[in-house]
Amino acid sequence: MRFLKKLLPGFYIALIFAFLYLPIVVLIIFSFNNIPKSYIWGGFTLDNYVNLFKGSDGGQLFGALLTTLKVAAIASVSSTVIAVISCLGMSYLSKKLQNILFNLTYIPNVMPELVTGISFMLLFSFLGVQKGQFTLILAHIAFCVPFAVLSINPKLKQLDKNLSEAAMDLGATQWQTLRLVIIPEIMPGIVSSLLLTFTMSVDDYLVSNFNVDSTVQTLPMKIYSMTKFGVSPKMNALSSILFIVIFAILLLSNIKNFKKKGAKTK
């Protein structure tokens, strides 16, 4: 019985990780598949990576990737800045009002993306705004702000308000207090917000699909349209590259945090 009690938790954890990461392992393996648009293994090749952006479909894929990265970068930075300002402003309100506002902010986090996408489509149509890259960026910023607040608010609640008051007592201006005291203290939340919102924006399909015209395509939209004719190993190769890049960024950010914690404990 003791042996089973020790074995079961480890087996359960291994099963969960297998469920989460086994599809990604299969994706990476088939990115080296020599047979195009097939789930049958036809031999190892690097051509899917070498010729990723070559040809007419490769050019369209590269354009969609650039559009996606551009929109995600703008949306992640803008939503994080808005979230920092919003959280700082709400932190000086009464607790009752804080709870009401934060609960209103958290509602979009559990709202289906379908509702968000259609809502912004109707809003832009009502305002007479021509759909394009501008409306896409606005929709992504609004979509990402609640997630940015979710990342930054806990770190701001952990912040000791006496620090900012002590800094101003020592002669620091409000801008210096914000830049030198508050921002460094909540920086882990800011980094988490940037990573989370960037990933959410890159991954989004529904909000994008409802708020652009036919001249603009994001990577998820392009991939979805290409899957109608079969999944190309190029898609697997591009997805593998995105996964490795995101994983490397997360790994580096965690290493930095561990080093900072180790330096503080010393």
LOVO-44068 format. One record per residue (C-alpha): residue number from 1; residue in three letters; chain; x negated, y negated, z negated. Coordinates in Angstrom, 2 decimals. Last residue first. Example, Ala and Ser with C-alpha at 12.3 -4.5 7.8 and 13.67 -1.06 7.14 Angstrom:
! residues 2
2,SER,A,-13.67,1.06,-7.14 .
1,ALA,A,-12.30,4.50,-7.80 .
//
This chain:
! residues 266
266,LYS,A,-22.15,-35.59,-0.09 .
265,THR,A,-18.37,-35.13,0.07 .
264,LYS,A,-18.08,-38.17,2.32 .
263,ALA,A,-20.70,-36.87,4.76 .
262,GLY,A,-18.94,-33.51,4.99 .
261,LYS,A,-15.61,-35.21,5.67 .
260,LYS,A,-17.22,-37.28,8.43 .
259,LYS,A,-18.86,-34.21,9.95 .
258,PHE,A,-15.57,-32.30,9.86 .
257,ASN,A,-13.79,-35.21,11.57 .
256,LYS,A,-16.45,-35.36,14.29 .
255,ILE,A,-16.17,-31.61,14.89 .
254,ASN,A,-12.38,-31.95,15.11 .
253,SER,A,-12.68,-34.65,17.78 .
252,LEU,A,-15.17,-32.55,19.76 .
251,LEU,A,-12.95,-29.46,19.66 .
250,LEU,A,-9.86,-31.42,20.68 .
249,ILE,A,-11.73,-32.93,23.63 .
248,ALA,A,-13.11,-29.52,24.66 .
247,PHE,A,-9.63,-27.92,24.50 .
246,ILE,A,-8.18,-30.73,26.63 .
245,VAL,A,-10.94,-30.26,29.24 .
244,ILE,A,-10.65,-26.45,29.20 .
243,PHE,A,-6.85,-26.56,29.59 .
242,LEU,A,-7.02,-29.07,32.44 .
241,ILE,A,-9.63,-26.96,34.25 .
240,SER,A,-7.53,-23.81,33.82 .
239,SER,A,-4.43,-25.59,35.16 .
238,LEU,A,-6.41,-26.68,38.23 .
237,ALA,A,-7.67,-23.14,38.85 .
236,ASN,A,-4.23,-21.58,38.33 .
235,MET,A,-2.71,-24.06,40.75 .
234,LYS,A,-5.46,-23.24,43.23 .
233,PRO,A,-4.56,-19.56,42.79 .
232,SER,A,-1.33,-20.47,44.62 .
231,VAL,A,2.03,-19.61,43.08 .
230,GLY,A,4.58,-18.89,45.78 .
229,PHE,A,6.57,-21.05,48.23 .
228,LYS,A,8.87,-22.55,45.61 .
227,THR,A,5.82,-22.88,43.37 .
226,MET,A,4.61,-25.80,45.51 .
225,SER,A,7.53,-28.07,44.52 .
224,TYR,A,6.96,-27.31,40.84 .
223,ILE,A,3.23,-27.98,41.16 .
222,LYS,A,3.89,-31.36,42.78 .
221,MET,A,6.40,-32.38,40.12 .
220,PRO,A,4.05,-31.25,37.34 .
219,LEU,A,1.19,-33.23,38.99 .
218,THR,A,3.13,-36.46,39.38 .
217,GLN,A,4.69,-37.50,42.65 .
216,VAL,A,5.44,-40.99,43.91 .
215,THR,A,6.83,-41.85,47.36 .
214,SER,A,10.06,-39.84,46.85 .
213,ASP,A,11.34,-42.21,44.19 .
212,VAL,A,10.51,-42.14,40.51 .
211,ASN,A,12.53,-42.13,37.29 .
210,PHE,A,14.50,-38.87,37.23 .
209,ASN,A,11.59,-36.56,38.10 .
208,SER,A,9.22,-38.26,35.67 .
207,VAL,A,11.49,-37.79,32.66 .
206,LEU,A,12.04,-34.14,33.65 .
205,TYR,A,8.43,-33.18,34.40 .
204,ASP,A,6.26,-34.09,31.44 .
203,ASP,A,2.99,-32.23,30.85 .
202,VAL,A,0.63,-35.11,31.62 .
201,SER,A,2.73,-37.44,29.45 .
200,MET,A,2.90,-35.03,26.53 .
199,THR,A,-0.85,-34.39,26.74 .
198,PHE,A,-1.65,-38.11,26.72 .
197,THR,A,0.85,-38.65,23.89 .
196,LEU,A,-0.75,-35.94,21.74 .
195,LEU,A,-4.36,-36.93,22.40 .
194,LEU,A,-3.78,-40.65,21.86 .
193,SER,A,-1.65,-40.03,18.76 .
192,SER,A,-4.21,-37.69,17.23 .
191,VAL,A,-6.92,-40.32,17.82 .
190,ILE,A,-4.73,-42.98,16.19 .
189,GLY,A,-3.94,-40.71,13.24 .
188,PRO,A,-7.64,-39.99,12.71 .
187,MET,A,-8.29,-43.78,12.97 .
186,ILE,A,-5.96,-44.66,10.06 .
185,GLU,A,-8.75,-45.69,7.70 .
184,PRO,A,-10.86,-47.27,10.47 .
183,ILE,A,-7.85,-49.39,11.59 .
182,ILE,A,-6.98,-50.63,8.08 .
181,VAL,A,-10.37,-51.85,6.86 .
180,LEU,A,-12.55,-53.44,9.55 .
179,ARG,A,-10.06,-54.40,12.27 .
178,LEU,A,-6.96,-55.04,10.15 .
177,THR,A,-8.87,-56.75,7.35 .
176,GLN,A,-10.84,-58.78,9.89 .
175,TRP,A,-7.60,-59.87,11.59 .
174,GLN,A,-6.02,-60.80,8.24 .
173,THR,A,-9.11,-62.82,7.30 .
172,ALA,A,-11.71,-61.44,4.92 .
171,GLY,A,-12.68,-63.61,1.96 .
170,LEU,A,-13.24,-61.08,-0.84 .
169,ASP,A,-9.62,-61.38,-1.94 .
168,MET,A,-8.65,-60.51,1.64 .
167,ALA,A,-10.65,-57.26,1.44 .
166,ALA,A,-9.22,-56.44,-2.00 .
165,GLU,A,-5.67,-56.87,-0.68 .
164,SER,A,-6.44,-54.61,2.28 .
163,LEU,A,-7.89,-51.93,0.01 .
162,ASN,A,-5.13,-52.27,-2.60 .
161,LYS,A,-2.67,-51.05,0.00 .
160,ASP,A,-4.14,-47.54,-0.32 .
159,LEU,A,-3.58,-45.78,2.98 .
158,GLN,A,-1.86,-42.39,2.74 .
157,LYS,A,1.35,-43.89,4.15 .
156,LEU,A,-0.64,-45.21,7.11 .
155,LYS,A,-1.98,-41.73,7.82 .
154,PRO,A,1.56,-40.30,7.75 .
153,ASN,A,2.82,-43.07,10.11 .
152,ILE,A,0.21,-42.59,12.82 .
151,SER,A,1.10,-39.19,14.30 .
150,LEU,A,4.91,-39.43,14.16 .
149,VAL,A,4.70,-43.02,15.40 .
148,ALA,A,2.76,-41.78,18.44 .
147,PHE,A,5.38,-39.09,19.04 .
146,PRO,A,8.15,-41.71,18.90 .
145,VAL,A,6.19,-43.96,21.35 .
144,CYS,A,5.62,-41.26,24.01 .
143,PHE,A,9.00,-41.30,25.80 .
142,ALA,A,9.12,-45.11,25.77 .
141,ILE,A,5.65,-45.22,27.31 .
140,HIS,A,6.59,-42.49,29.81 .
139,ALA,A,9.72,-44.35,30.93 .
138,LEU,A,7.77,-47.60,31.39 .
137,ILE,A,5.04,-45.81,33.38 .
136,LEU,A,7.57,-44.12,35.69 .
135,THR,A,9.47,-47.39,36.15 .
134,PHE,A,6.24,-49.00,37.38 .
133,GLN,A,5.29,-46.02,39.58 .
132,GLY,A,8.53,-46.19,41.48 .
131,LYS,A,12.24,-46.81,41.00 .
130,GLN,A,13.48,-50.23,42.07 .
129,VAL,A,14.94,-52.07,39.10 .
128,GLY,A,18.60,-53.06,39.50 .
127,LEU,A,19.18,-53.39,35.76 .
126,PHE,A,21.96,-50.79,35.85 .
125,SER,A,19.83,-48.46,38.00 .
124,PHE,A,16.89,-48.84,35.62 .
123,LEU,A,19.13,-48.05,32.65 .
122,LEU,A,20.80,-45.11,34.38 .
121,MET,A,17.43,-43.53,35.21 .
120,PHE,A,16.23,-44.27,31.69 .
119,SER,A,19.16,-42.39,30.19 .
118,ILE,A,18.83,-39.51,32.69 .
117,GLY,A,15.21,-38.92,31.70 .
116,THR,A,15.83,-39.20,27.96 .
115,VAL,A,18.81,-36.82,28.09 .
114,LEU,A,16.84,-34.26,30.12 .
113,GLU,A,13.91,-34.62,27.75 .
112,PRO,A,16.08,-33.07,25.04 .
111,MET,A,16.22,-35.15,21.81 .
110,VAL,A,14.15,-33.78,18.96 .
109,ASN,A,11.40,-36.41,19.17 .
108,PRO,A,13.92,-39.04,20.30 .
107,ILE,A,15.51,-38.93,16.79 .
106,TYR,A,12.20,-39.62,14.99 .
105,THR,A,12.34,-43.38,15.52 .
104,LEU,A,15.84,-43.65,14.07 .
103,ASN,A,14.62,-41.70,11.03 .
102,PHE,A,11.65,-44.08,10.79 .
101,LEU,A,13.96,-47.09,10.84 .
100,ILE,A,16.33,-45.75,8.18 .
99,ASN,A,13.50,-44.55,5.93 .
98,GLN,A,11.72,-47.89,6.17 .
97,LEU,A,14.93,-49.78,5.35 .
96,LYS,A,15.31,-47.75,2.15 .
95,LYS,A,11.63,-48.08,1.31 .
94,SER,A,11.73,-51.86,1.62 .
93,LEU,A,9.74,-53.37,4.45 .
92,TYR,A,5.98,-53.95,4.50 .
91,SER,A,5.21,-50.54,6.03 .
90,MET,A,7.63,-51.32,8.87 .
89,GLY,A,5.27,-53.92,10.36 .
88,LEU,A,2.21,-51.69,10.14 .
87,CYS,A,4.13,-48.76,11.62 .
86,SER,A,5.41,-50.90,14.50 .
85,ILE,A,1.99,-52.39,15.29 .
84,VAL,A,0.34,-48.97,15.23 .
83,ALA,A,3.17,-47.41,17.27 .
82,ILE,A,3.03,-50.13,19.94 .
81,VAL,A,-0.74,-49.66,20.26 .
80,THR,A,-0.29,-45.87,20.45 .
79,SER,A,2.47,-46.17,23.06 .
78,SER,A,0.31,-48.45,25.22 .
77,VAL,A,-2.79,-46.23,25.01 .
76,SER,A,-0.90,-43.00,25.69 .
75,ALA,A,1.30,-44.46,28.46 .
74,ILE,A,-1.57,-46.13,30.30 .
73,ALA,A,-3.72,-42.98,30.18 .
72,ALA,A,-0.81,-40.69,31.08 .
71,VAL,A,0.23,-42.84,34.05 .
70,LYS,A,-3.31,-42.92,35.43 .
69,LEU,A,-3.88,-39.20,34.77 .
68,THR,A,-0.62,-38.27,36.51 .
67,THR,A,-1.24,-40.53,39.50 .
66,LEU,A,-4.78,-39.15,39.89 .
65,LEU,A,-3.48,-35.56,39.71 .
64,ALA,A,-0.74,-36.25,42.26 .
63,GLY,A,-3.32,-37.71,44.65 .
62,PHE,A,-5.58,-34.69,44.15 .
61,LEU,A,-2.70,-32.30,44.85 .
60,GLN,A,-1.75,-34.20,47.99 .
59,GLY,A,-5.34,-33.97,49.20 .
58,GLY,A,-5.53,-30.27,48.32 .
57,ASP,A,-2.29,-29.55,50.21 .
56,SER,A,-3.73,-31.20,53.33 .
55,GLY,A,-7.06,-29.39,53.07 .
54,LYS,A,-9.64,-29.57,50.31 .
53,PHE,A,-8.88,-30.52,46.71 .
52,LEU,A,-9.36,-27.08,45.12 .
51,ASN,A,-11.74,-25.73,47.76 .
50,VAL,A,-14.63,-25.02,45.36 .
49,TYR,A,-12.34,-24.02,42.47 .
48,ASN,A,-10.17,-21.62,44.47 .
47,ASP,A,-13.26,-20.50,46.40 .
46,LEU,A,-14.89,-19.11,43.25 .
45,THR,A,-13.96,-15.51,44.07 .
44,PHE,A,-13.34,-12.20,42.29 .
43,GLY,A,-11.26,-9.48,43.90 .
42,GLY,A,-7.72,-8.90,45.06 .
41,TRP,A,-5.74,-8.82,41.81 .
40,ILE,A,-2.03,-8.71,42.58 .
39,TYR,A,0.02,-11.65,41.31 .
38,SER,A,-0.14,-13.26,44.74 .
37,LYS,A,-0.13,-16.66,46.34 .
36,PRO,A,-3.60,-16.37,47.86 .
35,ILE,A,-5.62,-13.15,47.33 .
34,ASN,A,-9.17,-13.72,46.07 .
33,ASN,A,-8.17,-14.22,42.43 .
32,PHE,A,-10.50,-16.41,40.37 .
31,SER,A,-7.63,-18.53,38.97 .
30,PHE,A,-6.06,-15.16,38.14 .
29,ILE,A,-8.38,-14.75,35.15 .
28,ILE,A,-7.68,-18.29,33.87 .
27,LEU,A,-3.90,-17.77,34.04 .
26,VAL,A,-4.14,-14.36,32.36 .
25,VAL,A,-6.11,-15.94,29.50 .
24,ILE,A,-3.52,-18.74,29.29 .
23,PRO,A,-0.70,-16.17,29.09 .
22,LEU,A,-2.63,-14.35,26.29 .
21,TYR,A,-3.01,-17.57,24.27 .
20,LEU,A,0.27,-18.05,22.42 .
19,PHE,A,1.55,-14.47,22.14 .
18,ALA,A,-1.97,-13.22,21.36 .
17,PHE,A,-2.31,-15.90,18.67 .
16,ILE,A,0.98,-14.80,17.10 .
15,LEU,A,0.04,-11.11,17.25 .
14,ALA,A,-3.38,-11.77,15.68 .
13,ILE,A,-1.68,-13.69,12.85 .
12,TYR,A,0.75,-10.81,12.23 .
11,PHE,A,-2.06,-8.23,12.33 .
10,GLY,A,-4.07,-10.25,9.80 .
9,PRO,A,-1.05,-10.61,7.51 .
8,LEU,A,-0.24,-6.87,7.87 .
7,LEU,A,-3.71,-5.48,7.11 .
6,LYS,A,-4.17,-6.71,3.53 .
5,LYS,A,-0.69,-5.64,2.45 .
4,LEU,A,-1.17,-2.36,4.33 .
3,PHE,A,-4.41,-1.61,2.49 .
2,ARG,A,-2.77,-2.42,-0.83 .
1,MET,A,0.00,0.00,0.00 .
//
